[in-house]
């Protein structure tokens, strides 16, 4: 198997290697050239001398030309990763066009998005995608270690999950169908079959929002478990969150350096997280000169003010039923409220996860479906889950892109997914 730049650190000084690389920059000094090159796992400097076979091709190389290099590893503490390559032979696999769109200069956000297929090759974007991969893999590994089974919820659905105003509808033969807003309703069926489950896949919200926290297509991790109460739900979320941050610090320290992320803030993240009741949050906001009417959800400005006040990932619990989904269990201590929770992060992170205990009573669930103006026939299968051996389940959804955005410190969520979909962009 051909090694990668990432592998070079554990190889011996003077060892022979062959790598496929893409050219980033070239400094030609006459009898010697220095090529900065990448391969998707990192960057390395390749020293090409006049005696190197293929030296004559160096002058003709341009940004993103693909080359194969046979070289000797040379340990060099002056280089970024402590290694450089002394080329013995250089072969040009594909000479990139001289008009490569993304040059080492400032480009507008619109231009970079139009060339997203090429932009993701740049060091910062590649670092974000490597961190995204770590979070995806570790999230599943952690849930697997806790006894959760991975299941797959459908993308095409006959009903809404998070309200009817943000649905993408489409014609499904002679019926109307929708792109899934969440896998949660189906996860409840999975949980009653398997006990503890999670799905991880794309979800869609037709929100006409242009904020830096919104996408119309995003990926969501959604665990669900039987017999879980609100306190247990909070513990799962904070333990998963801490595990993800720890794993990124372990595996992606170089990427965090590339992004200039302040890792001291990540290293301070510890469980248990602060817990703030909705009513308490209203009082805190009032002291911070925000007026929020009871029953209203919090906007971005409220979330950011609370996050700055706490200065650590934290929970807001027990939201009013007036601003939450129909399936959330009622708080036995205050029937105006639900057994619900949002996990918010500081530094502009906003809401990272949202979850709740689910209504188990079939009569109450049917009432809530009707109150929302939804068709009971469409939700008959969901109601069946309560009629036939239904018990309490609880779960949450973690927005992958929002988690990646917070961990990396990237400003806009659209830079955390390879090909973002927004209200004004569906290409490339």
URRA-V914719 format. One record per helix or strand of 3 or more residues. SS is the DSSP state (h for helix, s for strand). FROM is the first residue (numbers start at 0). LEN is the number of residues. If there is no record, write none. Layout:
SS/FROM/LEN + SS/FROM/LEN
This chain:
h/4/6 + s/15/13 + s/31/7 + s/42/7 + h/54/6 + s/65/10 + s/82/12 + h/108/6 + h/115/4 + h/122/23 + h/163/3 + s/168/4 + s/174/5 + h/183/11 + s/195/9 + s/216/10 + h/229/22 + h/252/6 + h/262/5 + s/273/4 + h/277/10 + h/299/11 + s/313/4 + h/320/3 + s/339/6 + s/349/9 + h/361/10 + h/379/8 + s/392/7 + h/399/9 + h/412/4
